[in-house]
């Protein structure tokens, strides 16, 4: 009887742990934005949080602090060939993507170390930092959404705001 109970408990624990690995079932599911710009492929892998009635900018995402630019794992920004971001060089590669929002602008950070969240972020591992405006958007975005246009504009839209920067 004890063996049966142990086996049943083990099997149930395995099922529960396996179910937790289903990232699509998370409250902030995984998402991807991709686009081609002048022959280069840009891919952004992120988790997509929702507003859910919260005040996002300045509260949920505090001003002046490093944010992982999504939920769950660190957002990853991949560029298939050397590019420029807001006119500054970014070598081809995969980067941890962070944002430091302020009331009117945001610092966009490409960091060489991809880890979980922003907890282990180290500024000395930054590859590139640029500044982009944080503007009111025309449409409310319940879910955090990235887009990459063929002209090389990358947008991060969430709640009532948008951050846009150029990748060439």
Contact map, one row per residue, 1 for C-alpha under 8 A:
111110000000000000000000000000000000000000000000000000000000000000000000000000000000000000000000000000000000000000000000000000000000000000000000000000000000000000000000
111111000000000000000000000000000000000000000000000000000000000000000000000000000000000000000000000000000000000000000000000000000000000000000000000000000000000000000000
111111100000000000000000000000000000000000000000000000000000000000000000000000000000000000000000000000000000000000000000000000000000000000000000000000000000000000000000
111111110000000000000000000000000000000000000000000000000000000000000000000000000000000000000000000000000000000000000000000000000000000000000000000000000000000000000000
111111111000000000000000000000000000000000000000000000000000000000000000000000000000000000000000000000000000000000000000000000000000000000000000000000000000000000000000
011111111100000000000000000000000000000000000000000000000000000000000000000000000000000000000000000000000000000000000000000000000000000000000000000000000000000000000000
001111111110000000000000000000000000000000000000000000000000000000000000000000000000000000000000000000000000000000000000000000000000000000000000000000000000000000000000
000111111111000000000000000000000000000000000000000000000000000000000000000000000000000000000000000000000000000000000000000000000000000000000000000000000000000000000000
000011111111100000000000000000000000000000000000000000000000000000000000000000000000000000000000000000000000000000000000000000000000000000000000000000000000000000000000
000001111111110000000000000000000000000000000000000000000000000000000000000000000000000000000000000000000000000000000000000000000000000000000000000000000000000000000000
000000111111111000000000000000000000000000000000000000000000000000000000000000000000000000000000000000000000000000000000000000000000000000000000000000000000000000000000
000000011111111100000000000000000000000000000000000000000000000000000000000000000000000000000000000000000000000000000000000000000000000000000000000000000000000000000000
000000001111111110000000000000000000000000000000000000000000000000000000000000000000000000000000000000000000000000000000000000000000000000000000000000000000000000000000
000000000111111111000000000000000000000000000000000000000000000000000000000000000000000000000000000000000000000000000000000000000000000000000000000000000000000000000000
000000000011111111100000000000000000000000000000000000000000000000000000000000000000000000000000000000000000000000000000000000000000000000000000000000000000000000000000
000000000001111111110000000000000000000000000000000000000000000000000000000000000000000000000000000000000000000000000000000000000000000000000000000000000000000000000000
000000000000111111111000000000000000000000000000000000000000000000000000000000000000000000000000000000000000000000000000000000000000000000000000000000000000000000000000
000000000000011111111100000000000000000000000000000000000000000000000000000000000000000000000000000000000000000000000000000000000000000000000000000000000000000000000000
000000000000001111111100000000000000000000000000000000000000000000000000000000000000000000000000000000000000000000000000000000000000000000000000000000000000000000000000
000000000000000111111110000000000000000000000000000000000000000000000000000000000000000000000000000000000000000000000000000000000000000000000000000000000000000000000000
000000000000000011111110000000000000000000000000000000000000000000000000000000000000000000000000000000000000000000000000000000000000000000000000000000000000000000000000
000000000000000001111111110000000000000000000000000000000000000000000000000000000000000000000000000000000000000000000000000000000000000000000000000000000000000000000000
000000000000000000011111110011000000000000000000000000000000000000000000000000000000000000000000000000000000000000000000000000000000000000000000000000000000000000000000
000000000000000000000111110011000000000000000000000000000000000000000000000000000000000000000000000000000000000000000000000000000000000000000000000000000000000000000000
000000000000000000000111111010000000000000000000000000000000000000000000000000000000000000000000000000000000000000000000000000000000000000000000000000000000000000000000
000000000000000000000111111110000000000000000000000000000000000000000000000000000000000000000000000000000000000000000000000000000000000000000000000000000000000000000000
000000000000000000000000111110000000000000000000100000000000000000000000000000000000000000000000000000000000000000000000000000000000000000000000000000000000000000000000
000000000000000000000000011111000000000000000011110000000000000000000011000000000000000000000000000000000000000000000000000000000000000000000000000000000000000000000000
000000000000000000000011111111100000000000000011100000000000000000000000000000000000000000000000000000000000000000000000000000000000000000000000000000000000000000000000
000000000000000000000011000111110000000000001111000000000000000000000000000000000000000000000000000000000000000000000000000000000000000000000000000000000000000000000000
000000000000000000000000000011111000000000001111000000000000000000000000000000000000000000000000000000000000000000000000000000000000000000000000000000000000000000000000
000000000000000000000000000001111100000000111100000000000000000000000000000000000000000000000000000000000000000000000000000000000000000000000000010000000000000000000000
000000000000000000000000000000111110000000111000000000000000000000000000000000000000000000000000000000000000000000000000000000000000000000000000011100000000000000000000
000000000000000000000000000000011111000011110000000000000000000000000000000000000000000000000000000000000000000000000000000000000000000000000000001100000000000000000000
000000000000000000000000000000001111100011100000000000000000000000000000000000000000000000000000000000000000000000000000000000000000000000000000000111000000000000000000
000000000000000000000000000000000111111111000000000000000000000000000000000000000000000000000000000000000000000000000000000000000000000000000000000111010000000000000000
000000000000000000000000000000000011111111000000000000000000000000000000000000000000000000000000000000000000000000000000000000000000000000000000000011110000000000000011
000000000000000000000000000000000001111100000000000000000000000000000000000000000000000000000000000000000000000000000000000000000000000000000000000001000000000000000001
000000000000000000000000000000000001111110000000000000000000000000000000000000000000000000000000000000000000000000000000000000000000000000000000000000000000000000000000
000000000000000000000000000000000001111111000000000000000000000000000000000000111010000000000000000000000000000000000000000000000000000000000000000000000000000000000000
000000000000000000000000000000000111101111100000000000000000000000000000000001111000000000000000000000000000000000000000000000000000000000000000000000000000000000000000
000000000000000000000000000000000111100111110000000000000000000000000000000011110000000000000000000000000000000000000000000000000000000000000000000100000000000000000000
000000000000000000000000000000011110000011111000000000000000000000000000000111100000000000000000000000000000000000000000000000000000000000000000000000000000000000000000
000000000000000000000000000000011100000001111100000000000000000000000000001111000000000000000000000000000000000000000000000000000000000000000000010000000000000000000000
000000000000000000000000000001111000000000111110000000000000000000000000001110000000000000000000000000000000000000000000000000000000000000000000000000000000000000000000
000000000000000000000000000001110000000000011111000000000000000000001110111100000000000000000000000000000000000000000000000000000000000000000000000000000000000000000000
000000000000000000000000000111100000000000001111100000000000000000000111101000000000000000000000000000000000000000000000000000000000000000000000000000000000000000000000
000000000000000000000000000111100000000000000111110000000000000000000110000000000000000000000000000000000000000000000000000000000000000000000011100000000000000000000000
000000000000000000000000001110000000000000000011111000000000000000000110000000000000000000000000000000000000000000000000000000000000000000000011000000000000000000000000
000000000000000000000000000100000000000000000001111100000000000000000000000000000000000000000000000000000000000000000000000000000000000000000111000000000000000000000000
000000000000000000000000000000000000000000000000111111110000000000000000000000000000000000000000000000000000000000000000000000000000000000000110000000000000011000000000
000000000000000000000000000000000000000000000000011111000000000000000000000000000000000000000000000000000000000000000000000000000000000000000100000000000000000000000000
000000000000000000000000000000000000000000000000001111100000000000000000000000000000000000000000000000000000000000000000000000000000000000000000000000000000000000000000
000000000000000000000000000000000000000000000000001111110001000000000000000000000000000000000000000000000000000000000000000000000000000000000000000000000000000000000000
000000000000000000000000000000000000000000000000001011111111000000000000000000000000000000000000000000000000000000000000000000000000000000000000000000000000000000000000
000000000000000000000000000000000000000000000000001001111111100000000000000000000000000000000000000000000000000000000000000000000000000000000000000000000000001000000000
000000000000000000000000000000000000000000000000000000111111111000000000000000000000000000000000000010000000000000000000000000000000000000000000000000000000000000000000
000000000000000000000000000000000000000000000000000000111111111000000000000000000000000000000000000001100000000000000000000000000000000000000000000000000000000000000000
000000000000000000000000000000000000000000000000000000111111111000000000000000000000000000000000000000000000000000000000000000000000000000000000000000000000000000000000
000000000000000000000000000000000000000000000000000001111111110000000000000000000000000000000000000000000000000000000000000000000000000000000000000000000000000000000000
000000000000000000000000000000000000000000000000000000011111111010100000000000000000000000000000000010000000000000000000000000000000000000000000000000000000000000000000
000000000000000000000000000000000000000000000000000000001111111110000000000000000000000000000000000010000000000000000000000000000000000000000000000000000000000000000000
000000000000000000000000000000000000000000000000000000001110111110000000000000000000000000000000000111100000000000000000000000000000000000000000000000000000000000000000
000000000000000000000000000000000000000000000000000000000000011111000000000000000000000000000000000111000000000000000000000000000000000000000000000000000000000000000000
000000000000000000000000000000000000000000000000000000000000111111100000000000000000000000000000000110000000000000000000000000000000000000000000000000000000000000000000
000000000000000000000000000000000000000000000000000000000000000111110000000000000000000000000000011110000000000000000100000000000000000000000000000000000000000000000000
000000000000000000000000000000000000000000000000000000000000100011111100000000000000000000000000011110000000000000000100000000000000000000000000000000000000000000000000
000000000000000000000000000000000000000000000000000000000000000001111110111000000000000000000000111000000000000000001100000000000000000000000000000000000000000000000000
000000000000000000000000000000000000000000000100000000000000000000111110011000000000000000000000111000000000000000000000000000000000000000000000000000000000000000000000
000000000000000000000000000000000000000000000111100000000000000000111111111000000000000000000000000000000000000000000000000000000000000000000001000000000000000000000000
000000000000000000000000000100000000000000000111100000000000000000011111111000000000000000000000000000000000000000001000000000000000000000000000000000000000000000000000
000000000000000000000000000100000000000000000010000000000000000000000111110000000000000000000000000000000000000000011000000000000000000000000000000000000000000000000000
000000000000000000000000000000000000000000000110000000000000000000010111111000000000000000000000000000000000000000111000000000000000000000000000000000000000000000000000
000000000000000000000000000000000000000000000100000000000000000000011111111100000000000000000001110000000000000001111100000000000000000000000000000000000000000000000000
000000000000000000000000000000000000000000011110000000000000000000011110111110000000000000000001110000000000000000000000000000000000000000000000000000000000000000000000
000000000000000000000000000000000000000000111100000000000000000000000000011111000000000000000111100000000000000001000000000000000000000000000000000000000000000000000000
000000000000000000000000000000000000000001111000000000000000000000000000001111100000000000000111100000000000010000000000000000000000000000000000000000000000000000000000
000000000000000000000000000000000000000011110000000000000000000000000000000111110000000000011110000000000000000000000000000000000000000000000000000000000000000000000000
000000000000000000000000000000000000000111100000000000000000000000000000000011111110000000111100000000000000000000000000000000000000000000000000000000000000000000000000
000000000000000000000000000000000000000111000000000000000000000000000000000001111100000000011000000000000000000000000000000000000000000000000000000000000000000000000000
000000000000000000000000000000000000000110000000000000000000000000000000000000111110000000111000000000000000000000000000000000000000000000000000000000000000000000000000
000000000000000000000000000000000000000000000000000000000000000000000000000000111111000011110000000000000000000000000000000000000000000000000000000000000000000000000000
000000000000000000000000000000000000000100000000000000000000000000000000000000101111100011110000000000000000000000000000000000000000000000000000000000000000000000000011
000000000000000000000000000000000000000000000000000000000000000000000000000000000111111111000000000000000000000000000000000000000000000000000000000000000000000000000111
000000000000000000000000000000000000000000000000000000000000000000000000000000000011111111000000000000000000000000000000000000000100000000000000000000000000000000001111
000000000000000000000000000000000000000000000000000000000000000000000000000000000001111100000000000000000000000000000000000000000100000000000000000000000000000000001110
000000000000000000000000000000000000000000000000000000000000000000000000000000000001111110000000000000000000000000000000000000000000000000000000000000000000000000000111
000000000000000000000000000000000000000000000000000000000000000000000000000000000001111111000000000000000000000000000000000000010100000000000000000000000000000000000000
000000000000000000000000000000000000000000000000000000000000000000000000000000000111101111100000000000000000000000000000000000010000000000000000000000000000000000000000
000000000000000000000000000000000000000000000000000000000000000000000000000000000111100111110000000000000000000000000000000000110000000000000000000000000000000000000000
000000000000000000000000000000000000000000000000000000000000000000000000000000101110000011111000000000000000000000000000000000000000000000000000000000000000000000000000
000000000000000000000000000000000000000000000000000000000000000000000000000001111110000001111100000000000000000000000000000000000000000000000000000000000000000000000000
000000000000000000000000000000000000000000000000000000000000000000000000000001111000000000111110000000000000000000000000000000000000000000000000000000000000000000000000
000000000000000000000000000000000000000000000000000000000000000000000000000111100000000000011111000000000000000100000000000000000000000000000000000000000000000000000000
000000000000000000000000000000000000000000000000000000000000000000000000000111000000000000001111100000000000011111000000000000000000000000000000000000000000000000000000
000000000000000000000000000000000000000000000000000000000000000000000000011110000000000000000111110000000000111111100000000000000000000000000000000000000000000000000000
000000000000000000000000000000000000000000000000000000000000000000011000011110000000000000000011111000000001111000000000000000000000000000000000000000000000000000000000
000000000000000000000000000000000000000000000000000000000000000001111000011000000000000000000001111100000001111000000100000000000000000000000000000000000000000000000000
000000000000000000000000000000000000000000000000000000000000000001111000000000000000000000000000111110000111100000000000000000000000000000000000000000000000000000000000
000000000000000000000000000000000000000000000000000000000000001111100000000000000000000000000000011111000111100000000000000000000000000000000000000000000000000000000000
000000000000000000000000000000000000000000000000000000001000111111100000000000000000000000000000001111101110000000000000000000000000010000000000000000000000000000000000
000000000000000000000000000000000000000000000000000000000100001100000000000000000000000000000000000111111100000000000000000000000000010000000000000000000000000000000000
000000000000000000000000000000000000000000000000000000000100001000000000000000000000000000000000000011111000000000000000000000000000010000000000000000000000000000000000
000000000000000000000000000000000000000000000000000000000000000000000000000000000000000000000000000001111100000000000000000000000000111000000000000000000000000000000000
000000000000000000000000000000000000000000000000000000000000000000000000000000000000000000000000000011111110000000000000000000000011111000000000000000000000000000100000
000000000000000000000000000000000000000000000000000000000000000000000000000000000000000000000000001111011111000000000000000000000011110000000000000000000000000000100000
000000000000000000000000000000000000000000000000000000000000000000000000000000000000000000000000001110001111100000000000000000001111000000000000000000000000000000000000
000000000000000000000000000000000000000000000000000000000000000000000000000000000000000000000000111100000111110000000000000000001111000000000000000000000000000000000000
000000000000000000000000000000000000000000000000000000000000000000000000000000000000000000000001111100000011111000000000000001111100000000000000000000000000000000000000
000000000000000000000000000000000000000000000000000000000000000000000000000010000000000000000011110000000001111100000000000001111000000000000000000000000000000000000000
000000000000000000000000000000000000000000000000000000000000000000000000000000000000000000000011110000000000111111000000001011110000000000000000000000000000000000000000
000000000000000000000000000000000000000000000000000000000000000000000000000000000000000000000111000000000000011111000000000011100000000000000000000000000000000000000000
000000000000000000000000000000000000000000000000000000000000000000000000000000000000000000000011000000000000001111100000100010000000000000000000000000000000000000000000
000000000000000000000000000000000000000000000000000000000000000000000000010100000000000000000011000000000000001111110000000000000000000000000000000000000000000000000000
000000000000000000000000000000000000000000000000000000000000000000000000110000000000000000000001000000000000000011111101000000000000000000000000000000000000000000000000
000000000000000000000000000000000000000000000000000000000000000000000001110000000000000000000000000000000000000001111111000000000000000000000000000000000000000000000000
000000000000000000000000000000000000000000000000000000000000000000010011110000000000000000000000000000000000000000111111000000000000000000000000000000000000000000000000
000000000000000000000000000000000000000000000000000000000000000001110000010000000000000000000000010000000000000000111111100000000000000000000000000000000000000000000000
000000000000000000000000000000000000000000000000000000000000000000000000000000000000000000000000000000000000000000011111100000000000000000000000000000000000000000000000
000000000000000000000000000000000000000000000000000000000000000000000000000000000000000000000000000000000000000000111111110000000000000000000000000000000000000000000000
000000000000000000000000000000000000000000000000000000000000000000000000000000000000000000000000000000000000000010000111111000000000000000000000000000000000000000000000
000000000000000000000000000000000000000000000000000000000000000000000000000000000000000000000000000000000000000000000001111111000000000000000000000000000000000000000000
000000000000000000000000000000000000000000000000000000000000000000000000000000000000000000000000000000000000001000000000111111000000000000000000000000000000000000000000
000000000000000000000000000000000000000000000000000000000000000000000000000000000000000000000000000000000000000000000000011111000000000000000000000000000000000000000000
000000000000000000000000000000000000000000000000000000000000000000000000000000000000000000000000000000000000001110000000011111100000000000000000000000000000000000000000
000000000000000000000000000000000000000000000000000000000000000000000000000000000000000000000000000000000000111100000000011111111000000000000000000000000000000000000000
000000000000000000000000000000000000000000000000000000000000000000000000000000000000000001000000000000000000111100000000000011111000000000000000000000000000000000000000
000000000000000000000000000000000000000000000000000000000000000000000000000000000000000111000000000000000000111000000000000001111100000000000000000000000000000000000000
000000000000000000000000000000000000000000000000000000000000000000000000000000000000000000000000000000000011110000000000000001111110000000000000000000000000000000000000
000000000000000000000000000000000000000000000000000000000000000000000000000000000000110100000000000000000011100000000000000000011111000000000000000000000000000000000000
000000000000000000000000000000000000000000000000000000000000000000000000000000000000000000000000000000001111000000000000000000001111100000000000000000000000000000000000
000000000000000000000000000000000000000000000000000000000000000000000000000000000000000000000000000000001111000000000000000000000111110000000000000000000000000000111000
000000000000000000000000000000000000000000000000000000000000000000000000000000000000000000000000000000011100000000000000000000000011111000000000000000000000000000110000
000000000000000000000000000000000000000000000000000000000000000000000000000000000000000000000000000011111100000000000000000000000001111100000000000000000000000011110000
000000000000000000000000000000000000000000000000000000000000000000000000000000000000000000000000000000011000000000000000000000000000111110000000000000000000000011100000
000000000000000000000000000000000000000000000000000000000000000000000000000000000000000000000000000000000000000000000000000000000000011111000000000000000000000111000000
000000000000000000000000000000000000000000000000000000000000000000000000000000000000000000000000000000000000000000000000000000000000001111110000000000000000100111000000
000000000000000000000000000000000000000000000000000000000000000000000000000000000000000000000000000000000000000000000000000000000000000111110000000000000000000100000000
000000000000000000000000000000000000000000000000000000000000000000000000000000000000000000000000000000000000000000000000000000000000000011111000000000000000000100000000
000000000000000000000000000000000000000000000000000000000000000000000000000000000000000000000000000000000000000000000000000000000000000011111100000000000000011110000000
000000000000000000000000000000000000000000000000000000000000000000000000000000000000000000000000000000000000000000000000000000000000000000111111100000000000111100000000
000000000000000000000000000000000000000000000000011100000000000000000000000000000000000000000000000000000000000000000000000000000000000000011111000000000000011000000000
000000000000000000000000000000000000000000000001111000000000000000000000000000000000000000000000000000000000000000000000000000000000000000001111100000000000011000000000
000000000000000000000000000000000000000000000001110000000000000000000100000000000000000000000000000000000000000000000000000000000000000000001111110000000001111000000000
000000000000000000000000000000000000000000000001000000000000000000000000000000000000000000000000000000000000000000000000000000000000000000001011111000000011110000000000
000000000000000000000000000000011000000000010000000000000000000000000000000000000000000000000000000000000000000000000000000000000000000000000001111100000111100000000000
000000000000000000000000000000001100000000000000000000000000000000000000000000000000000000000000000000000000000000000000000000000000000000000000111110001111000000000000
000000000000000000000000000000001111000001000000000000000000000000000000000000000000000000000000000000000000000000000000000000000000000000000000011111011110000000000000
000000000000000000000000000000000011100000000000000000000000000000000000000000000000000000000000000000000000000000000000000000000000000000000000001111111100000000000000
000000000000000000000000000000000011110000000000000000000000000000000000000000000000000000000000000000000000000000000000000000000000000000000000000111111000000000000000
000000000000000000000000000000000000100000000000000000000000000000000000000000000000000000000000000000000000000000000000000000000000000000000000000011111000000000000001
000000000000000000000000000000000001100000000000000000000000000000000000000000000000000000000000000000000000000000000000000000000000000000000000000111111100000000000111
000000000000000000000000000000000000000000000000000000000000000000000000000000000000000000000000000000000000000000000000000000000000000000000000001111111110000000011110
000000000000000000000000000000000000000000000000000000000000000000000000000000000000000000000000000000000000000000000000000000000000000000000000011110011111000000011110
000000000000000000000000000000000000000000000000000000000000000000000000000000000000000000000000000000000000000000000000000000000000000000000000111100001111100001111000
000000000000000000000000000000000000000000000000000000000000000000000000000000000000000000000000000000000000000000000000000000000000000000000001111000000111110001110000
000000000000000000000000000000000000000000000000000000000000000000000000000000000000000000000000000000000000000000000000000000000000000010001001110000000011111111100000
000000000000000000000000000000000000000000000000001000000000000000000000000000000000000000000000000000000000000000000000000000000000000000011111100000000001111111000000
000000000000000000000000000000000000000000000000001000010000000000000000000000000000000000000000000000000000000000000000000000000000000000011111000000000000111110000000
000000000000000000000000000000000000000000000000000000000000000000000000000000000000000000000000000000000000000000000000000000000000000111111000000000000000111111000000
000000000000000000000000000000000000000000000000000000000000000000000000000000000000000000000000000000000000000000000000000000000000011110010000000000000000111111100000
000000000000000000000000000000000000000000000000000000000000000000000000000000000000000000000000000000000000000000000000000000000000011110000000000000000011110111110000
000000000000000000000000000000000000000000000000000000000000000000000000000000000000000000000000000000001100000000000000000000000001111000000000000000000011100011111000
000000000000000000000000000000000000000000000000000000000000000000000000000000000000000000000000000000000000000000000000000000000001110000000000000000001111000001111100
000000000000000000000000000000000000000000000000000000000000000000000000000000000000110000000000000000000000000000000000000000000001000000000000000000001110000000111110
000000000000000000000000000000000000000000000000000000000000000000000000000000000001111000000000000000000000000000000000000000000000000000000000000000011100000000011111
000000000000000000000000000000000000100000000000000000000000000000000000000000000011111000000000000000000000000000000000000000000000000000000000000000011100000000001111
000000000000000000000000000000000000110000000000000000000000000000000000000000000011101000000000000000000000000000000000000000000000000000000000000000110000000000000111
